[in-house]
Structures are given as C-alpha cells and as structure tokens.
C-alpha cells in the first residue's frame, strides 16, 4: 500500500493524513491530528487508556490499524465538550473526585459515554462490567463508578448524551 | 509504545481473493481480523509479516443464523460481543454466549472475532471449551477448495492448528442440541490485569427418556493441557447412566486426571474436578 493520503473524520472534523499501514490509530490521533487527549498506557490492549469511540463503540486505538477505520466516525475525549461547556460525564467526573492523575480519565469517560447510550440506567454492577477494560493505576475506581452513576442521573433528567 | 515495523496492507473483497493473496505470499503473509492478538504479537516483535491481509471487512462473514434443523451457523468474523449479546445464542447455546462474554475486556470483545480467536489457538482461551462441548464444525476455505473439520481435530499444540498457510476459517457450525439438553461454562482466572483463565470447564448434557438418566454429555476444558481438550474418559463414565452424587464425583475426578497442566498443576487439577462437578450439577438442573 505504501504511503497514502487518507481522509479521517475525528470529532466531526475532516483531516487529511499521510497514512502508512503500520500506523496505529493512536499514533495518527496524537502525532498527526495533534489530539493528545488519547493516552497510551500499555500499548498491548490490556489497560484501556487508549480507548476511543469508533461509530459509537469503544475500541483500543493502540491495537487498531488506522487504515482499517478510514471511513468511520471517530470520537476522542476532545470531542465531548461543546466549546467551553463540558459534557455531563466530564462534569460528573470532576464533581465526584473521579480524577486523580487523570491518565485513565479520557478512556474512562469515553467508555462511560458508550455505556450510558446503551444503558441509561445502569446498576453499579453493570458499570463495573462496562469499565472492566479500563484500568486506573491510582485505584480511583469507587469515585469513578460514583461519577458514572451521577452522570447517568443527570443525563436521564435532561442533560444531553 | 514501539511503532510497528513496515508491512504491505491488502484489503481483499472476497474470501477467494484473500486465499489467492495468502497463497501467493505464503509465510510472509498474515490474515488480520480484529487484531487484538495479532497486532499485540507485532508490537512485541513476536511476528514480522511482510503482508497484512485484512479479512474482517470482507462482506458477509459476520452472520449469526439459526434454525432448528440445521443448527447454528456463525460467520468467522462475528465479534465476541455480537455472539455474547445474540438473543438466539443466549437462548439456545447459552454457554457459548457466556464464554464469548468472558473474553478479554469489553473493548476487546467489540474488536475481536470468534474466528480469529479459534485460529490463535491459545491454550487458555474461553471459546474453545464451549465449542468443543457443542461439537462445533469449522469450515476452512483454501486454495484447493473447502473442507469441514470437527473442532476437536483443529488444535495441535499451543498456538498451532491444522489451518493451512493459505486457508481461512469462514464459518463455525454448531448442530442443534437434542431436546432436554442444557449447557454451562464455568471458569476461574489468574487474577491479573489480563485476567487469563486458569481453568475453564464447559459442559453440555442431554437427558434420556428415562428419569434421571444422562443420555449424553460432552466436557470441554481449557488451560489444563497444551490445547483445549475434551474429557472423553470422564464423559464415558457418565454417558447412559443415572446421575448420582457419587458418580458425578468420580466423573469429576477422572476429568481432572485427564488434564496435563504445565504450571500450578496440583491446583489446576483440583479445580478442574471442582468445576466439572459444579458444571454437571448446574447443567442437569437446567435441563428442561
């Protein structure tokens, strides 16, 4: 395939990337598109820090070859806020002490977004299951689950998803 | 995170095209599905293919179809998530939905395919025991044509199968279960971040027409031998006989004796016995 100019849609915006097949999606997002909110933790799919949403589904951008998602809609953490207005999930994470070092946070929030779209009123157990692919080295899990449940309530009561 | 080494990327539109490409490039080419195992191997420099042949986007390979007569047919590119959430599979082949729902993490389940999983042939993978207990048949398409092999002939050694270099697994076919059948998948894990399965036990049983008789039983095990295995001697002990606590204990013990675990052998054998006994009792309870 060699080098190719490819169009990607990230957070609703079009980008032209010089794409090589061995590039992982995370490299394209961070190094070429310049969106460094997506974090690389392990590089081998075990930690979930690199989670982004592709067509609404949480996937691991460190294991996804960028070339395989050329035509899809990609959402990173930068795509959640509307201008300076934070998304209810972001606000809930801040208000519930769910952010310590912040490294797992983008992945956690995006996985949460996908969860709440599918299951607007999750139980604590369902939240734990949905977040089981996102590790928090700070051990912040309790607050994170609190934040997810709080966000769920805000969104059900009329905030947007 | 290390960048991946260069390779040529090819995106065939049909299975035949993919087979041609794999045939042409031989050992230099690898078929890429979800990438949750293959890309990891590339990143760890365990594999170095010159050609990556993307088969996940070939149309018509991710179906889930069921009818009573023919049974269940799953396209090899169906994701673990689609199988775990399929109402058809949850209703009729629940243990497979459970097994697929246990693979990796939610992200890995939405990316990874059952075909890729089977062909990876890791000794501790969750889907093979369920597929073994369900007598799955695998459709392999290669240069010379198609062949169907029973899954218990597919695995040779850790990460090694009978899949030819230029062959692609396209379909998993599971025959319908007889009436009065049920199945169950149970496991324990290594309690690590990856949470690999330490012992996995899948059981499918069919009740006989006489009360209390087990007409048929199949036991699939993972992570207790170089490949996923059937505990055939244990099955024989129970097949055609009346379910009784003492016999189930014996069956569980024989199943444990059939294992050849590499590490933590004592614990794995002991847990095999315990999980087989639990799975048999739970399955028997669920037979309608």
Contacts between the chains, C-beta under 8 A, distances in Angstrom:
chain1	res1	chain2	res2	distance
A	1	B	8	6.0
A	1	B	9	4.4
A	1	B	10	7.4
A	20	B	6	7.3
A	21	B	6	7.9
A	21	B	7	6.2
A	21	B	8	7.1
A	21	B	9	3.3
A	21	B	52	6.7
A	22	B	3	7.0
A	22	B	4	4.0
A	22	B	5	6.5
A	22	B	6	5.6
A	22	B	7	5.8
A	22	B	9	8.0
A	23	B	3	7.8
A	23	B	4	7.7
A	24	B	1	7.9
A	24	B	4	7.0
A	24	B	39	7.5
A	26	B	1	7.6
A	27	B	3	7.0
A	40	B	1	4.8
A	43	B	1	3.3
A	43	B	2	7.2
A	43	B	43	5.9
A	44	B	40	4.9
A	44	B	43	6.1
A	44	B	44	7.0
A	45	B	36	5.8
A	45	B	39	7.8
A	45	B	40	5.9
A	45	B	104	7.7
A	45	B	105	8.0
A	45	B	107	7.6
A	45	B	108	6.3
A	46	B	193	5.3
A	46	B	194	5.4
A	47	B	193	7.1
A	48	B	105	6.5
A	48	B	107	6.1
A	51	B	107	6.0
A	57	B	110	5.0
A	58	B	106	6.4
A	58	B	107	5.1
A	58	B	110	6.6
A	59	B	107	5.7
A	59	B	110	6.2
A	59	B	111	5.3
A	60	B	36	7.5
A	60	B	107	4.9
A	60	B	108	7.2
A	60	B	111	6.7
A	62	B	1	6.3
A	62	B	43	7.9
A	63	B	35	5.3
A	63	B	36	5.8
A	63	B	39	4.5
A	63	B	40	6.6
A	63	B	111	7.0
A	64	B	35	6.6
A	64	B	39	7.8
A	64	B	111	7.1
A	65	B	9	7.3
A	65	B	32	7.5
A	65	B	35	6.6
A	65	B	39	7.0
A	65	B	52	7.5
A	65	B	54	7.9
A	67	B	9	5.7
A	67	B	54	8.0
A	68	B	32	8.0
A	68	B	35	7.7
A	68	B	54	6.1
A	68	B	56	7.3
A	68	B	57	7.3
A	111	B	106	7.2
A	111	B	107	7.6
A	129	B	106	7.5
A	130	B	106	6.0
A	132	B	105	5.7
A	132	B	106	6.5
A	133	B	104	7.3
A	133	B	105	2.7
A	133	B	106	4.8
A	133	B	107	4.5
A	133	B	108	6.7
A	134	B	105	8.0
A	135	B	193	6.2
